[in-house]
Amino acid sequence: LLQPAVDANLELQNLAPMGQIFLLFKVILISGIIISSPWILYQLWRFIAPGLYEHERAWARRITFFTSLCFLAGVAFSYFVMIPSSMKFAASTGFKDIKNSFDINLYFGFITTFILAMGLVFELPMIAYVLAKMGILTSEFMRKYRRHGFIIILIVAAIATPTPDPVNQLIFAVPLWILYEISVWIVRVTQKPKEIRTAGV
């Protein structure tokens, strides 16, 4: 977790008594949540499985696996793509009379928030799958509002990326757009044939 700051030549400091010790506990807690997320989801499925019909259990198993996969993919994308870009921007921005020296706890909070947020964003295909299974979401609806979705993605990318240049915004926006298109395909496949014919897709 310190590596992005090291690569960007950022100076980190501890400003609180016992700050580094408490930081270690935070690292252990967040890392434990991320690493054990597949097991947590599996145990949650084990808890609700007895109340499901057999066909519901089949797709619940798939949800458990792919939800974990999507979350970990979001974590990896955040760590290897978004965070290094953000740290380099933080190191190169400011005034020459103001020294960039960041509190280690604030740095860690930024990193973990970014990681967990991207993990949740990458759950978009699975959310679409569940909503389609429940009959709430249709591929026709997602196709109809595709342009609106694209504008929303660009707005989210502009807010989430710390740099004002369009290159970094596209680095964030393109994966979100790909996730949206994957979600459209997943919803179409998930819909029953009758529902698809009714929607006119």
C-alpha positions as CSV (number, residue, x, y, z in Angstrom):
1,L,0.0,0.0,0.0
2,L,3.0,2.3,0.5
3,Q,4.4,1.5,-2.9
4,P,2.3,4.1,-5.0
5,A,3.6,6.8,-2.7
6,V,7.2,5.6,-3.0
7,D,7.0,5.4,-6.8
8,A,5.7,9.0,-6.9
9,N,8.4,10.2,-4.5
10,L,5.9,11.4,-2.0
11,E,6.9,12.0,1.6
12,L,4.7,10.4,4.2
13,Q,4.7,11.3,7.9
14,N,3.0,10.2,11.1
15,L,1.5,13.0,13.1
16,A,-0.2,11.0,15.9
17,P,1.1,9.1,19.0
18,M,0.8,5.4,18.3
19,G,-0.3,6.4,14.8
20,Q,1.7,3.8,13.0
21,I,0.5,1.0,15.4
22,F,-3.1,1.9,14.8
23,L,-2.4,2.1,11.1
24,L,-1.2,-1.5,11.1
25,F,-4.5,-2.6,12.7
26,K,-6.4,-0.7,9.9
27,V,-4.3,-2.4,7.3
28,I,-5.0,-5.8,8.8
29,L,-8.7,-5.1,9.0
30,I,-9.2,-3.8,5.4
31,S,-6.9,-6.4,4.0
32,G,-8.8,-9.1,5.8
33,I,-12.1,-7.8,4.4
34,I,-10.8,-7.8,0.9
35,I,-9.0,-11.2,1.0
36,S,-11.9,-12.9,2.8
37,S,-14.7,-11.4,0.7
38,P,-15.2,-14.6,-1.4
39,W,-15.5,-16.6,1.8
40,I,-17.9,-14.1,3.4
41,L,-20.1,-14.2,0.3
42,Y,-20.0,-18.0,0.4
43,Q,-21.1,-18.1,4.0
44,L,-23.9,-15.7,3.3
45,W,-25.1,-17.9,0.5
46,R,-24.9,-20.9,2.9
47,F,-27.2,-19.0,5.2
48,I,-29.9,-18.2,2.7
49,A,-29.6,-21.3,0.6
50,P,-32.1,-23.5,2.7
51,G,-34.8,-20.9,1.9
52,L,-34.3,-21.1,-1.8
53,Y,-35.8,-23.3,-4.5
54,E,-33.3,-25.6,-6.4
55,H,-33.3,-23.3,-9.5
56,E,-32.7,-20.3,-7.3
57,R,-29.7,-22.0,-5.6
58,A,-28.1,-22.6,-9.0
59,W,-27.9,-19.0,-9.9
60,A,-27.1,-18.0,-6.3
61,R,-23.9,-20.0,-6.6
62,R,-23.0,-18.3,-9.8
63,I,-23.7,-14.9,-8.2
64,T,-21.3,-15.7,-5.3
65,F,-18.5,-16.6,-7.6
66,F,-18.8,-13.8,-10.1
67,T,-19.5,-11.2,-7.4
68,S,-16.2,-12.0,-5.8
69,L,-14.5,-12.0,-9.2
70,C,-15.9,-8.6,-10.1
71,F,-14.9,-7.1,-6.8
72,L,-11.4,-8.3,-6.9
73,A,-11.1,-7.1,-10.5
74,G,-12.1,-3.6,-9.4
75,V,-9.6,-3.7,-6.5
76,A,-6.8,-4.7,-9.0
77,F,-7.8,-2.0,-11.5
78,S,-7.8,0.6,-8.7
79,Y,-4.4,-0.4,-7.4
80,F,-2.5,-0.9,-10.6
81,V,-4.1,1.9,-12.8
82,M,-6.0,4.6,-10.8
83,I,-3.9,5.0,-7.7
84,P,-0.5,5.4,-9.4
85,S,-2.0,8.0,-11.6
86,S,-3.5,9.9,-8.7
87,M,-0.2,9.7,-6.7
88,K,1.8,11.1,-9.5
89,F,-0.6,13.9,-10.0
90,A,-0.5,14.7,-6.2
91,A,3.3,14.8,-6.3
92,S,3.4,17.2,-9.3
93,T,0.7,19.6,-8.3
94,G,1.0,22.6,-6.0
95,F,3.2,25.6,-5.2
96,K,7.0,25.5,-4.9
97,D,6.8,27.2,-1.4
98,I,4.4,24.5,-0.1
99,K,5.9,21.1,0.6
100,N,3.9,18.0,-0.1
101,S,4.2,15.9,3.0
102,F,1.1,13.7,3.6
103,D,-0.2,12.3,6.9
104,I,0.1,8.5,6.6
105,N,-3.4,8.0,8.0
106,L,-5.0,10.3,5.5
107,Y,-3.0,8.7,2.7
108,F,-4.2,5.2,3.8
109,G,-7.8,6.5,4.0
110,F,-7.5,7.8,0.4
111,I,-6.0,4.5,-0.8
112,T,-8.6,2.2,0.8
113,T,-11.5,4.4,-0.1
114,F,-10.4,4.3,-3.8
115,I,-9.9,0.5,-3.7
116,L,-13.2,-0.3,-2.0
117,A,-15.1,2.1,-4.2
118,M,-13.7,0.6,-7.4
119,G,-14.5,-2.8,-6.1
120,L,-18.1,-1.8,-5.7
121,V,-18.3,-0.1,-9.1
122,F,-17.1,-3.3,-10.8
123,E,-20.2,-5.0,-9.4
124,L,-22.3,-3.3,-12.0
125,P,-22.7,-6.5,-14.2
126,M,-23.7,-8.6,-11.2
127,I,-26.2,-5.9,-10.1
128,A,-27.7,-5.9,-13.6
129,Y,-27.9,-9.7,-13.5
130,V,-29.8,-9.8,-10.3
131,L,-32.2,-7.1,-11.4
132,A,-32.8,-8.9,-14.7
133,K,-33.5,-12.1,-12.8
134,M,-36.0,-10.3,-10.7
135,G,-37.6,-8.9,-13.8
136,I,-36.9,-5.3,-12.9
137,L,-34.3,-4.5,-15.5
138,T,-34.5,-5.2,-19.3
139,S,-31.9,-4.9,-22.1
140,E,-34.3,-2.7,-24.0
141,F,-34.3,-0.2,-21.1
142,M,-30.5,-0.1,-21.0
143,R,-30.2,0.3,-24.7
144,K,-32.8,3.1,-24.7
145,Y,-30.9,5.0,-22.1
146,R,-27.4,4.1,-23.3
147,R,-26.5,7.8,-24.2
148,H,-27.7,8.9,-20.7
149,G,-25.5,6.2,-19.2
150,F,-22.5,7.4,-21.2
151,I,-23.0,11.0,-19.9
152,I,-23.3,9.8,-16.3
153,I,-20.1,7.7,-16.7
154,L,-18.2,10.7,-18.0
155,I,-19.4,12.8,-15.1
156,V,-18.4,10.2,-12.6
157,A,-15.0,9.9,-14.3
158,A,-14.5,13.6,-14.1
159,I,-15.3,13.7,-10.4
160,A,-13.4,10.5,-9.5
161,T,-10.1,11.3,-11.4
162,P,-7.9,13.9,-9.7
163,T,-6.3,15.1,-12.9
164,P,-8.1,17.6,-15.3
165,D,-6.7,16.1,-18.4
166,P,-9.0,13.9,-20.6
167,V,-6.5,11.0,-20.8
168,N,-6.8,10.0,-17.1
169,Q,-10.6,10.6,-17.3
170,L,-10.8,8.2,-20.2
171,I,-8.7,5.6,-18.3
172,F,-11.4,5.6,-15.7
173,A,-14.4,6.0,-18.1
174,V,-13.5,3.3,-20.6
175,P,-13.7,0.4,-18.1
176,L,-17.0,1.8,-16.8
177,W,-18.4,1.9,-20.3
178,I,-17.2,-1.7,-21.0
179,L,-18.9,-2.7,-17.8
180,Y,-22.1,-1.1,-18.9
181,E,-22.0,-2.9,-22.3
182,I,-21.3,-6.2,-20.5
183,S,-24.3,-5.5,-18.3
184,V,-26.5,-5.0,-21.4
185,W,-25.4,-8.3,-22.8
186,I,-25.9,-10.1,-19.4
187,V,-29.4,-8.7,-19.0
188,R,-30.3,-9.8,-22.6
189,V,-29.0,-13.3,-21.9
190,T,-30.7,-13.4,-18.5
191,Q,-34.1,-12.3,-19.8
192,K,-36.5,-15.1,-20.6
193,P,-37.3,-15.4,-24.4
194,K,-40.9,-14.1,-23.8
195,E,-39.6,-11.1,-22.0
196,I,-37.2,-10.3,-24.9
197,R,-39.9,-10.6,-27.5
198,T,-42.1,-8.3,-25.4
199,A,-39.4,-5.7,-25.1
200,G,-38.8,-5.9,-28.9
201,V,-35.1,-6.5,-28.6
